[in-house]
Amino acid sequence: VAVPGRLPGSPPPRGCRPAAMEGTGRPRGCSAGGPAFQAPRPSSSRAFLAGLLWGMKGRTDPVRPLSMGLRASTFLGVTDIPLMLRSPFAPACADLAVMAEPARTKRILVTGGSGLVGRAIEKVVADGARQPDEEWIFVSSKDADLTNAAETRALFEKHRPTHVIHLAAMVGGLFKNIKYNLDFWRKNVHINDNVLHSAYECGVQKVVSCLSTCIFPDRTTYPIDETMIHNGPPHSSNFGYSYAKRMIDVQNRGYFEQHGCRFTAVIPTNVFGPHDNYSIEDGHVLPGLIHKVYLAKQRGAALTVWGTGTPRRQFIYSLDLARLFLWVLREYDEVEPIILSVGEDDEVSIREAAECIVKAMDFQGELLFDTTKSDGQFKKTASNSKLKRYLPDFKFTPFEQAVKETCNWFCSNYDIARK
Ligand SMILES: NC(=O)c1ccc[n+]([C@@H]2O[C@H](COP(=O)([O-])OP(=O)(O)OC[C@H]3O[C@@H](n4cnc5c(N)ncnc54)[C@H](OP(=O)(O)O)[C@@H]3O)[C@@H](O)[C@H]2O)c1
């Protein structure tokens, strides 16, 4: 059975798009700036049969072939499979995900929806970025403990998402990472495996997970790019978090090669913004500094920055990251991850970041550096060339403005802020 796309024979290489979508003259997966590209649609029976035959290879039971038939049809946008062909063998959740939806409704589940990045996506969606065919569902650990496989599966069966933005993770700054490397590894590996496998079992069309530039090798050349994730050990301070995050990339590749799933990941640099974790002990450097400046100002004390102040970082405002997440979800078609970052020239030292906060909060006191504290990785300068190839006109909020907005948010929400 010859079907346009990738179904017959062995799976295609990573990041490959259906043959019918090639030759559009745009970067792969990019439709920014032009009309959305519509792949020709095969008939339901051809798509279903191709998936069925592919799934039958080496199998005697009917479940996988039928499931693959359904996945093939779903991936190619065909939703009119006769009900009698779907039950009782196909997984219940995959069945529902395809049948209960009008053909083009996207139900987008955001794990980690109560965190810094999740709240930013929620705001951007609420402020007008939502498209008419999209339904957004934001969940937190109160909805399900994603380290638990049964709870994760139940969450997916309840919401039956067609798309997932996967943000939930054990997250923390340098000092929390140093103390709890094992916990970072175990919790995040469990969360990621449960989410990705539930997404696969429930026939989710696309998952966008979240890596981080701190997972790259410690000893490396600069700038870091997307091809370098697995090139050497990460910095020893956060090896647990880093290896767990790297495995998402391994899993995305596996789900694509074995099952044809479009699971991908983004790699943001240091994120900051409203709803961050402003804990001085456990949070990231920028929100921790904002909290310290707030307290120093109240107490009329000096501001003590931990470390030498010389390490360099690229900071991305959570609302900019949120806008980029929407683009990745809707337009980016590669399985390979993409770095979401400001340019290399926008990298700042910790001292410069502290001075920016001092200015934003009008702090008049002394600035000190406690050099007995660890600096962490000196720098992790990332290239945003791939992003710029796709979105050459994307405008980041200027760092000073974003810091000012974040400080204002923290001061106005001091009582409810995480800290
Ligand atoms: N912040 C950064 O600088 C940065 C940089 C690069 C990448 N990232 C990545 O971006 C993503 C979002 O980070 P963030 O800064 O927004 O984190 P965050 O503010 O700490 O939020 C973490 C989110 O994960 C949820 N969560 C944690 N454990 C969970 C569990 N066992 N079950 C279900 N939900 C759980 C939390 O729910 P509750 O609120 O209920 O606890 C919360 O919604 C993460 O994957 C992180 O690795 C962050």
The ligand as a MOL file (V3000), in Angstrom:
LIG
                    3D

  0  0  0     0  0            999 V3000
M  V30 BEGIN CTAB
M  V30 COUNTS 48 52 0 0 0
M  V30 BEGIN ATOM
M  V30 1 N 13.2100 28.4440 35.3630 0
M  V30 2 C 14.2140 28.3570 34.5120 0
M  V30 3 O 15.1540 29.1710 34.5320 0
M  V30 4 C 14.2230 27.2690 33.4650 0
M  V30 5 C 15.2430 27.2840 32.5090 0
M  V30 6 C 15.2630 26.3070 31.5280 0
M  V30 7 C 14.2950 25.3210 31.5380 0
M  V30 8 N 13.3350 25.3120 32.4800 0 CHG=1
M  V30 9 C 12.3220 24.2500 32.4320 0
M  V30 10 O 11.0560 24.8700 32.2340 0
M  V30 11 C 10.0430 24.0530 32.8130 0
M  V30 12 C 9.1860 24.9170 33.7090 0
M  V30 13 O 10.0230 25.4590 34.7130 0
M  V30 14 P 9.4920 26.5580 35.7390 0
M  V30 15 O 10.6330 27.4480 36.0210 0
M  V30 16 O 8.1950 27.0920 35.2630 0 CHG=-1
M  V30 17 O 9.2670 25.6530 37.0270 0
M  V30 18 P 8.4320 25.9930 38.3320 0
M  V30 19 O 8.0210 27.4040 38.3870 0
M  V30 20 O 9.2160 25.4410 39.4820 0
M  V30 21 O 7.1260 25.0960 38.1410 0
M  V30 22 C 7.2180 23.7080 38.1630 0
M  V30 23 C 5.8890 23.1660 37.7760 0
M  V30 24 O 5.9690 21.7300 37.7670 0
M  V30 25 C 4.9140 21.2200 38.5740 0
M  V30 26 N 5.3590 19.9720 39.1820 0
M  V30 27 C 6.4930 19.7480 39.8920 0
M  V30 28 N 6.5150 18.4780 40.3230 0
M  V30 29 C 5.3800 17.8930 39.8710 0
M  V30 30 C 4.8260 16.6000 40.0090 0
M  V30 31 N 5.4550 15.6200 40.6930 0
M  V30 32 N 3.6440 16.3440 39.4320 0
M  V30 33 C 2.9900 17.3160 38.7450 0
M  V30 34 N 3.4570 18.5510 38.5710 0
M  V30 35 C 4.6480 18.8240 39.1440 0
M  V30 36 C 4.6470 22.2890 39.6160 0
M  V30 37 O 3.3490 22.1170 40.1640 0
M  V30 38 P 3.0040 22.7460 41.6160 0
M  V30 39 O 2.9150 24.2360 41.4420 0
M  V30 40 O 1.7000 22.1390 41.9710 0
M  V30 41 O 4.1160 22.3450 42.5320 0
M  V30 42 C 4.7700 23.5340 38.7630 0
M  V30 43 O 3.5920 23.7520 38.0380 0
M  V30 44 C 10.7580 22.9320 33.5580 0
M  V30 45 O 10.7110 21.7620 32.7910 0
M  V30 46 C 12.1770 23.4430 33.6970 0
M  V30 47 O 13.0950 22.3770 33.7650 0
M  V30 48 C 13.2680 26.2840 33.4580 0
M  V30 END ATOM
M  V30 BEGIN BOND
M  V30 1 1 1 2
M  V30 2 2 2 3
M  V30 3 1 2 4
M  V30 4 1 4 5
M  V30 5 2 4 48
M  V30 6 2 5 6
M  V30 7 1 6 7
M  V30 8 2 7 8
M  V30 9 1 8 9
M  V30 10 1 8 48
M  V30 11 1 9 10
M  V30 12 1 9 46
M  V30 13 1 10 11
M  V30 14 1 11 12
M  V30 15 1 11 44
M  V30 16 1 12 13
M  V30 17 1 13 14
M  V30 18 2 14 15
M  V30 19 1 14 16
M  V30 20 1 14 17
M  V30 21 1 17 18
M  V30 22 2 18 19
M  V30 23 1 18 20
M  V30 24 1 18 21
M  V30 25 1 21 22
M  V30 26 1 22 23
M  V30 27 1 23 24
M  V30 28 1 23 42
M  V30 29 1 24 25
M  V30 30 1 25 26
M  V30 31 1 25 36
M  V30 32 1 26 27
M  V30 33 1 26 35
M  V30 34 2 27 28
M  V30 35 1 28 29
M  V30 36 1 29 30
M  V30 37 2 29 35
M  V30 38 1 30 31
M  V30 39 2 30 32
M  V30 40 1 32 33
M  V30 41 2 33 34
M  V30 42 1 34 35
M  V30 43 1 36 37
M  V30 44 1 36 42
M  V30 45 1 37 38
M  V30 46 2 38 39
M  V30 47 1 38 40
M  V30 48 1 38 41
M  V30 49 1 42 43
M  V30 50 1 44 45
M  V30 51 1 44 46
M  V30 52 1 46 47
M  V30 END BOND
M  V30 END CTAB
M  END
